Amino acid sequence: MSSIDLVQLTEQTKKLTAMVVEDEAVANELLSSTFKNFFADVTSAFNGKDALEMYERLMPDIVFLDIIMPEMDGIELSRRIREINPNQIVIIISASNDIQKISESIEIGVNSFIQKPIDTKKIIELISNIVAMINKKKKIETKTFSISLPLDLYEMVDENAKAESISKNAVIIRALRNFYND
């Protein structure tokens, strides 16, 4: 734990937004207030239905959610979020030890599953891992310049470059021109 530089970690996370979805009021407040020390903005919801509406409106960088909630559980919420944004970072923080639910969340592709109760060390480690995930997704280097792309876009650029026998840079530059000229 001593290897994690909190100042540097906070500098990176202060650019990000987060949403906490937890039905227990005390746990929701505790997680939200803790994450407010790290993220630029933290919103919270108390059930999956409200969370989905908030998610569609706010599109946070990271979603922390519980599995067992009223109106829509965390598994269904994760599934719906993945339909909207397959690359969304979704972290489950739950006291549930239901193997069926845990394996379902893995099938959906949640990024991490943290067992409650969580302590400060676990939260710092979790946030550090999130920053590493984000940096890995964003840092794709080419020969001429460095550009941030989600991994699925990088794969598409790579496929297009191979199909057209041109460089990845040419594909990216063409896409950027099309984007900014539209």
N, C-alpha and C positions, 0 to 999 in steps of 0.2 A: 504493500500500500504506500509506503514512503516514496516509491518511485513516481507516483502520480503528482504532478505539479498542479495544484488547485487553481492558481492564478491563470496559468496557461489554459487549463481545462475550461475555466469560466469564460475566458476571452473567446474561445471557440463556440461555446454553447450560447453565449449572449446574442448570437445572430439567429438563433433558432426559436421556434415556437413549439409549445407542447399542449396536449390535452390529457387530462386525467379523468377517467371514467370509473367511478367507484360508488357503490350504493350506500355504504356505511359513511355517515356524515363525518365522524371523527377521523376515520382513515382517509377520506377524501380531502379534508382540510389539512391533515398532516402531510400527505403526499404533495398537494398543491403548494403549500407554503414552503416545503423543502425544495421543490423544483423551481419555485420563483427565485431562489438564490442562484440558479444556474441559467434559466432560459429567459429570453426577451419577454415572452408573454406566455402565461399558463391559464388555460380555461378549464373548467371542470363541469362534468355532468354526473347525474346520479343514476341514470339508467341508459340502456343501449339505444332506445328510441330517440331520446333527446340528444344523445351523443352523436347519432348519425346525422341528424339535422344540423347540429353545430359543426360537425366535420365537413359536410358539404358546403357550408357557408365560409368556414375559416381555413380549411385545408392546412392544419398544423403540420410541422415537420415530423413530429413524433407523437404517437398515441400510446398512452399507458392505460391498460384496462384490466378490470377484474373479470373473472369468468362468470361467476354466479351473481346475476343482477335481475331485477324485475323488468318486465316488458320486452326485453331482448337481451339474451345472455351475451357474454363476451365472445363466444365462438361465432355466433351469428353476426355480431357486430364486426368482427374481424373479417368474416367472409364478405360482408357488404362493402367494407372499406377496400378490400382487395379488388372487388369488382370496379370500384371507382378509380382506384390508383394501385395497380399491382406492385408498385415499388414503395408504398408507404411503409415507414418503420413502425411496427406494432410490437409493443412489449406487454406481455401479460404479467401482472403482479397479482397473485392469488394465493389464498390459503387452501384452495382445493387440491386434494391429492388424488382426485378421480382420474385414474389412468386413461379411461375412455376420453375424457375432456382434454387431457394433456396431449394425447396422441392426435385428437382432432385438431387441436391448435397447431401442432407440428405439420399436419397435412395441409392446413390452410397456408402455412408458411410464415407464421409469426417469427419475428426476429429473435426474440428471447422470452424465456419463461422464468420468472423469479418467484420463489416460494415465500409467502409471508410467514412470520414477521420479518421485515427487512430492517437492517441497521444501517448506520451511516456509511460504514465501509462498503457494504453491498451497493448502496446507492451511488457512491463515488465510482466504484468499479463499473457499475452498470452504465453510468453516464460516460465514462471513459471509453467503454466498448461501443457505445452509440456514436461517439465522435469518430472513433476508428472506422466504423461501418460507413459513416457519411463520407469521410475522407477517401476511403477505398472506392466508393461509388463515383466520387467526383474527380479523382485524379487519374486520368488516362493521358499518357504522354505520347506524342508523335515525334518524328524526327525534327521537325521545324519549330514547333511550338507546343505548349502544354494547354490543354483545354479540359474543362470539367464537363463530363457527360455521364448520365446514368448508364449502368452496364448494359441494359437492353438496347439503348441507342447506340452504344459503341459497337455491339454485335451487328446491328443493322448497317452501320457505316462500314464495318469490316466486310460484310456480305456484299454490299453495293460496290465497294471498291474492287473486290475480287471479280464480281460479275462484269464490271465495265473495264477491268484492267487499268485502273487509275489509282492514284494514291489516296489514302484515307483523308489526307489534308484537302485534296480536291473535292471530295464528297462533302466534307464539313463546310468548306468555303462556299460551295454551291448552295448547300442547305441554308447557311447563314444569309447569303444574298437573297434567296427566295423568301426567307422569313422577314427580312428587313425591307424588302421591296413590296411586300403584299400590304 
